[in-house]
């Protein structure tokens, strides 16, 4: 791959090209998001009712393990840029995928509460690292005309992992919970090995000041701040679906574990097509408008789930739509960053790192806070989803308000 000098930083930067390597890099990113998010995080959701039924831990502990994973995701997202600067992005990505394999094996043995807590934290950190670094490591090496496609493929791994876990859990549960975790470990190991040598070669970037601290226009600063806050609110809004969907369907709606896993497959199917659909829409109407419409549609889809006790089709629609936006909102936010700060990859990466950290914080706040409220009987399942929908509405209001004030 050819390189060109970056005179502003004195380093050699990758020159985007279209080549056969592009697909190999995309597959590496897809494998990383599949392992780090699809399996390390989303595979836990269909196991929640089974863990409770098997009495490995108390119901409140099982829910807490899911929430702490998102807190760890926040830590990983915040640590991604410093770790990549010290060790290199590709070694950090490889180490993250290996840690997921080890964590899955460890979770097959419920030795104690502390043991399980640690091994739910480890893959959470890995997921945060992968979400920040995978796409940002690949896209600078890809021609601008193909970045939407490649970015969508990277985030499709999230949906594929969720769909695969929902499909495999009922099958592996026939052999017991330990078999589920071992199966996830084997699948993660295979994808880690397959992608090991498929990452693009890194180039040194040199040391320079945080590009976010450089002077931006007033409008750009306000829009970027608003975007980061909206991204955090949307993360809060989607947290209940990613943690409670299967248990809500299985126990609250009384449809059983297999039905709950089936809804998780629907969630995963939505997540597979979500990034491709949202990216295509953004190409037509722009990333800013696509985000505005997405917030409104997301709020309606979230609140549709608790209404499913009266209209059975609504939980299906809710699962697919929220599943689609879970990874589908990511390329929209990333594309919006590129719209607001065009032609400056270093500044784009810095802003994106902060946006992902805020997203992780919103997920952690939603998962941890709502889990505590649910465990202590302060709110019902239905109320959780109403609160989540309210967060999406708030993101929409902030988006519209910022757009109007900036225009003025």
C-alpha positions in Angstrom: 0.0 0.0 0.0 1.3 3.4 -0.9 1.9 6.2 1.6 2.1 9.9 1.4 3.8 12.3 3.9 1.6 14.3 6.3 3.5 17.6 6.5 1.4 18.8 9.4 2.6 16.1 11.8 5.8 15.0 10.2 4.5 11.4 10.0 3.7 9.0 7.2 -0.1 8.5 6.7 -1.8 5.8 4.8 -2.9 6.7 1.3 -6.5 5.3 0.8 -6.6 2.9 -2.1 -9.2 0.4 -3.4 -7.6 -3.1 -3.5 -8.4 -6.7 -2.7 -7.0 -6.1 0.7 -10.1 -4.0 1.5 -12.3 -7.0 1.8 -9.8 -8.8 4.0 -9.6 -5.7 6.3 -13.4 -5.5 6.4 -13.6 -9.2 7.4 -11.1 -8.6 10.2 -13.2 -5.7 11.5 -16.4 -7.8 11.2 -14.8 -10.6 13.1 -13.7 -8.2 15.9 -17.1 -6.7 16.3 -18.7 -10.2 16.2 -16.5 -11.4 19.0 -16.1 -8.2 21.1 -19.7 -7.0 20.9 -21.9 -9.8 19.4 -20.6 -12.6 21.6 -18.8 -10.9 24.5 -21.7 -8.7 25.3 -24.9 -9.7 23.5 -24.5 -13.5 23.9 -25.2 -12.9 27.6 -28.7 -11.6 27.1 -30.4 -14.8 25.9 -28.6 -16.6 28.8 -30.2 -14.5 31.5 -33.3 -16.6 32.1 -31.3 -19.8 31.9 -28.8 -18.6 34.4 -31.6 -17.7 36.8 -33.5 -21.0 36.2 -30.3 -23.0 36.8 -29.7 -21.1 40.1 -26.1 -20.4 39.4 -26.6 -17.1 41.0 -29.5 -15.0 42.4 -31.7 -13.2 39.8 -30.4 -9.8 41.0 -26.8 -11.0 40.6 -27.5 -12.2 37.1 -28.9 -8.9 36.1 -26.0 -7.1 37.8 -23.4 -9.1 35.8 -25.1 -7.8 32.6 -24.9 -4.2 33.8 -21.3 -4.4 35.0 -20.3 -5.5 31.5 -21.5 -2.2 30.2 -19.7 -0.3 32.9 -16.5 -2.1 31.8 -17.4 -1.2 28.1 -17.2 2.4 29.2 -13.7 1.8 30.7 -12.5 0.1 27.5 -13.8 2.9 25.3 -12.1 5.6 27.5 -8.8 3.6 27.5 -8.7 2.8 23.8 -6.8 5.8 22.4 -4.1 5.8 25.2 -3.5 2.0 24.8 -3.4 2.2 21.0 -0.9 5.1 21.3 1.3 3.0 23.6 1.1 -0.5 22.1 -0.5 0.0 18.7 -4.1 -0.4 17.7 -3.7 -3.8 16.0 -2.0 -5.5 19.0 -4.7 -4.1 21.3 -7.4 -5.4 19.0 -5.8 -8.9 18.9 -5.4 -8.9 22.7 -9.0 -7.9 23.2 -10.3 -10.8 21.0 -8.1 -13.3 22.9 -9.4 -12.0 26.3 -12.9 -12.7 25.1 -12.0 -16.3 24.4 -10.5 -16.7 27.9 -13.5 -15.0 29.5 -16.0 -17.3 27.9 -14.1 -20.3 29.1 -13.9 -18.8 32.6 -17.7 -18.2 32.7 -18.3 -21.9 32.1 -17.2 -22.4 35.7 -19.4 -20.5 38.3 -16.8 -20.6 41.1 -18.1 -17.5 43.0 -19.8 -14.1 42.6 -16.4 -12.4 42.4 -15.0 -14.8 39.8 -18.0 -14.2 37.5 -17.9 -10.5 38.1 -14.3 -10.3 37.0 -14.9 -12.4 33.9 -17.9 -10.2 32.9 -15.7 -7.1 33.3 -12.9 -8.4 31.0 -15.0 -8.8 27.8 -16.8 -5.5 28.5 -13.4 -3.7 28.4 -12.5 -5.7 25.3 -15.8 -4.6 23.6 -15.1 -0.9 24.3 -11.6 -1.2 22.9 -12.8 -2.9 19.7 -15.7 -0.4 19.1 -13.3 2.5 19.2 -10.4 1.0 17.4 -11.6 -1.5 14.8 -13.3 0.9 12.3 -10.8 3.8 12.9 -7.9 1.4 12.2 -9.4 0.2 8.9 -11.2 3.2 7.3 -8.1 5.4 6.8 -6.7 2.7 4.5 -9.9 2.6 2.4 -10.8 4.9 -0.5 -13.5 7.5 0.5 -16.0 6.1 -2.0 -15.9 2.7 -0.2 -15.8 3.8 3.4 -19.5 3.7 4.0 -19.7 0.1 2.6 -16.6 -1.1 4.6 -17.8 0.7 7.8 -21.2 -0.9 7.5 -19.6 -4.3 7.1 -17.5 -3.8 10.2 -20.6 -3.0 12.3 -22.6 -5.9 10.8 -20.5 -8.2 12.9 -22.4 -6.9 16.0 -25.7 -8.1 14.5 -24.3 -11.4 13.3 -23.0 -12.1 16.8 -26.3 -11.3 18.4 -28.2 -13.5 15.8 -25.7 -16.3 16.2 -25.9 -16.3 20.0 -29.7 -16.3 19.9 -29.6 -19.3 17.5 -26.9 -21.3 19.4 -28.2 -20.8 22.9 -31.3 -23.1 22.7 -29.2 -25.7 21.0 -26.2 -25.6 23.4 -28.5 -25.4 26.4 -29.4 -29.0 25.8 -25.9 -29.8 27.0 -26.0 -27.4 29.8 -24.9 -23.8 30.6 -21.2 -24.7 30.6 -21.6 -26.0 27.0 -22.9 -22.6 25.9 -19.9 -20.7 27.2 -17.5 -23.3 25.8 -19.2 -23.0 22.4 -18.9 -19.2 22.5 -15.2 -19.6 23.4 -14.6 -22.0 20.5 -16.3 -19.7 18.0 -14.5 -16.6 19.3 -11.1 -18.5 19.0 -11.8 -19.5 15.4 -12.7 -15.9 14.4 -9.7 -14.5 16.3 -7.3 -16.9 14.5 -8.9 -16.2 11.1 -8.5 -12.4 11.5 -5.1 -12.4 13.2 -3.1 -11.5 10.0 -5.9 -9.7 8.2 -5.5 -6.2 9.8 -3.9 -3.4 7.8 -0.4 -2.4 8.6 -0.2 0.5 11.0 1.9 3.6 10.4 3.3 5.9 13.0 1.4 9.1 13.6 3.9 11.0 15.7 3.1 13.0 18.8 0.9 16.0 18.5 -1.6 17.9 20.6 -5.2 16.7 21.1 -6.8 17.8 17.8 -10.1 18.5 19.6 -8.4 21.3 21.5 -7.5 23.0 18.3 -9.8 25.9 17.3 -13.1 24.9 15.7 -15.8 27.2 14.4 -18.5 28.1 16.9 -21.2 26.2 15.0 -19.0 23.1 14.6 -18.2 23.1 18.4 -21.9 23.3 19.3 -23.0 20.7 16.9 -20.2 18.3 17.9 -21.1 18.8 21.6 -24.7 18.2 20.8 -24.0 15.1 18.8 -21.9 13.6 21.6 -24.7 14.2 24.1 -27.3 12.8 21.8 -25.2 9.7 21.3 -25.1 9.1 25.0 -28.8 9.6 25.4 -29.5 7.1 22.6 -27.2 4.6 24.3 -29.2 4.9 27.5 -32.4 4.4 25.4 -31.2 1.2 23.9 -29.8 -0.4 27.1 -33.0 -2.1 28.3 -33.5 -4.0 25.0 -29.9 -5.2 25.0 -30.2 -6.6 28.6 -33.8 -7.3 29.4 -35.4 -8.2 26.1 -35.1 -12.0 26.4 -36.1 -12.1 30.1 -39.0 -9.8 29.4 -40.4 -12.0 26.7 -39.6 -15.3 28.5 -41.0 -14.4 32.0 -43.0 -11.2 31.8 -44.9 -12.1 28.7 -44.8 -15.8 29.8 -43.6 -17.1 26.4 -40.7 -19.2 27.7 -36.9 -19.2 27.1 -37.1 -20.6 23.6 -39.4 -17.8 22.6 -37.2 -15.3 24.3 -34.2 -16.6 22.3 -36.3 -16.3 19.2 -36.9 -12.6 19.8 -33.2 -12.2 20.3 -32.6 -13.7 16.9 -35.1 -11.1 15.5 -33.1 -8.5 17.3 -29.9 -9.9 15.8 -31.4 -10.0 12.3 -32.3 -6.3 12.6 -28.8 -5.6 13.8 -27.4 -7.4 10.7 -29.2 -5.2 8.2 -29.4 -2.1 10.4 -25.9 -0.6 9.5 -26.5 -1.2 5.8 -29.9 0.4 5.8 -29.0 3.4 7.8 -25.9 4.0 5.8 -27.9 3.9 2.6 -30.5 6.3 3.9 -27.8 8.7 5.0 -26.2 8.6 1.6 -29.6 9.8 0.2 -30.6 12.5 2.7 -27.4 13.2 4.7 -26.2 12.0 8.1 -27.7 14.8 10.1 -31.3 14.3 8.8 -30.9 10.5 9.1 -30.0 10.9 12.8 -33.0 13.1 13.4 -35.4 10.6 11.9 -33.7 7.7 13.6 -34.2 9.3 17.1 -38.0 9.6 16.5 -38.3 6.1 15.1 -36.2 4.6 17.9 -38.5 6.2 20.6 -41.6 4.7 18.9 -40.0 1.3 18.6 -38.8 1.2 22.2 -42.2 2.1 23.7 -43.9 -0.5 21.4 -42.4 -3.4 23.4 -44.4 -2.9 26.7 -47.6 -2.3 24.6 -47.1 -5.9 23.2 -49.3 -7.4 25.9 -52.3 -6.0 24.0 -50.9 -6.2 20.4 -48.6 -9.3 19.9 -47.0 -7.9 16.7 -45.5 -4.9 18.5 -42.8 -6.8 20.4 -41.6 -8.3 17.0 -41.5 -4.9 15.4 -39.7 -3.5 18.4 -37.1 -6.2 18.5 -36.2 -5.8 14.8 -36.2 -2.0 14.8 -34.2 -1.5 18.0 -31.9 -4.3 17.0 -31.3 -2.5 13.7 -30.5 0.8 15.4 -28.2 -0.8 18.0 -25.3 -1.0 15.5 -27.1 1.1 12.8 -26.8 4.3 14.8 -23.0 3.9 14.9 -22.2 4.6 11.2 -24.7 7.5 11.3 -22.9 9.2 14.2 -19.5 8.5 12.7 -20.6 9.9 9.3 -22.0 13.0 11.1 -18.6 13.6 12.7 -17.1 13.5 9.2 -19.7 16.0 8.0 -19.0 18.4 10.8 -15.2 18.1 10.6 -14.5 17.4 6.9 -11.0 16.6 5.7 -9.3 16.3 9.1 -8.9 12.5 10.0 -7.0 13.2 13.2 -9.6 15.5 14.6 -12.4 13.1 13.4 -10.8 10.2 15.3 -10.4 12.3 18.5 -14.1 13.4 18.4 -15.2 9.9 17.6 -13.3 8.5 20.5 -15.1 10.9 22.8 -18.5 10.1 21.3 -17.9 6.4 21.8 -16.9 7.0 25.4 -20.1 9.0 26.0 -22.1 6.3 24.3 -20.5 3.7 26.7 -21.3 6.0 29.6 -25.0 6.2 28.5 -25.2 2.4 28.2 -23.6 1.9 31.6 -25.9 4.4 33.2 -28.9 2.9 31.6 -28.0 -0.7 32.3 -26.7 -0.2 35.8 -29.2 2.4 37.0 -32.2 0.6 35.5 -31.0 -2.8 36.8 -30.9 -1.4 40.3 -34.3 0.1 40.1 -35.7 -3.2 38.7 -33.9 -5.4 41.3 -35.3 -3.3 44.2 -38.8 -3.2 42.8 -38.8 0.5 42.3 -40.0 0.2 38.7 -41.6 -2.4 36.5 -40.3 -3.8 33.2 -42.9 -1.7 31.4 -41.7 1.5 33.1 -38.1 0.7 32.1 -38.9 0.8 28.5 -41.0 4.0 28.9 -37.9 5.7 30.5 -35.8 4.5 27.7 -38.1 5.9 25.1 -38.1 9.2 27.0 -34.3 9.3 26.6 -34.6 8.9 22.8 -37.2 11.7 22.8 -34.8 13.9 24.7 -32.1 13.2 22.1 -34.5 14.2 19.4 -35.4 17.5 21.2 -31.7 18.3 21.7 -31.0 17.6 18.1 -33.8 19.9 16.8 -33.0 22.6 19.4 -29.3 22.7 18.4 -30.1 22.8 14.7 -32.5 25.7 15.2 -30.2 27.8 17.4 -27.2 27.2 15.2 -29.2 28.2 12.2 -30.2 31.4 13.9 
